[in-house]
Amino acid sequence: MHDFFVDRFVKFNVSQGVARLDFARLDAFDAEKNEVSMSSAGRLVMPLDGFMHFADEVAKVRAQIVAQGEQKQPEPVPD
């Protein structure tokens, strides 16, 4: 298996029954201007049925991460 590291998801397109997801890598960050410079890292291309399954799985993982974050938040301290 080959790992594919990206910093950001940048674009999504559906055409002719195929989903295309474009990703980018962070090249530089200019703190003075508060700007980032990114370059293309690659594109994931998959059939729509495969993408729909992928989207369902991502939604499940997102819900689990949110639930874990809510469980770990400390209780507010009364005044």
C-alpha positions in Angstrom: 0.0 0.0 0.0 1.2 3.5 -0.8 0.5 6.5 1.6 -0.5 9.7 0.0 0.0 12.7 2.3 -1.9 16.0 1.6 -2.6 19.1 3.7 -6.0 20.1 2.2 -8.9 19.0 0.1 -9.3 21.8 -2.5 -11.8 20.8 -5.2 -14.5 18.3 -6.1 -16.0 17.6 -9.5 -18.5 15.0 -10.8 -18.6 14.3 -14.5 -19.7 11.4 -16.6 -20.3 9.1 -13.6 -16.9 9.8 -12.0 -16.0 11.8 -8.9 -12.7 13.7 -8.9 -11.3 15.0 -5.6 -8.3 17.3 -5.9 -5.8 17.7 -3.0 -3.0 20.1 -2.2 0.1 20.4 -0.1 1.1 23.5 1.9 4.3 25.0 0.4 4.7 28.1 2.5 3.0 30.3 5.1 3.6 34.1 5.2 2.8 35.1 8.7 3.0 38.8 8.0 0.3 38.6 5.2 -1.5 35.6 6.9 -1.4 33.8 3.5 -0.6 30.3 2.5 0.9 29.0 -0.7 -0.2 25.6 -1.9 0.6 23.3 -4.8 -1.3 20.4 -6.3 -0.7 17.1 -4.6 -2.8 14.8 -6.7 -6.3 13.8 -7.7 -8.4 10.9 -6.5 -10.8 9.6 -9.2 -13.5 7.1 -8.4 -16.8 5.8 -9.7 -19.9 7.5 -8.1 -21.0 4.3 -6.2 -17.5 4.1 -4.7 -17.5 7.8 -3.8 -21.0 7.5 -2.2 -19.7 4.6 0.0 -16.6 6.7 0.8 -18.7 9.7 1.8 -20.9 7.5 4.1 -17.8 6.2 5.8 -16.3 9.7 6.2 -19.6 10.9 7.8 -19.5 8.1 10.3 -15.9 8.8 11.2 -16.7 12.6 11.6 -19.6 11.8 13.9 -17.3 9.6 16.0 -14.6 12.3 16.3 -17.2 15.0 17.2 -18.7 12.7 19.9 -15.2 12.0 21.3 -14.5 15.7 21.5 -17.7 16.4 23.3 -17.0 13.7 25.9 -13.5 15.1 26.6 -14.6 18.7 27.1 -14.3 19.7 30.8 -17.4 20.7 32.7 -17.8 24.5 33.1 -16.7 25.7 36.5 -19.5 27.5 38.5 -18.8 31.0 39.6 
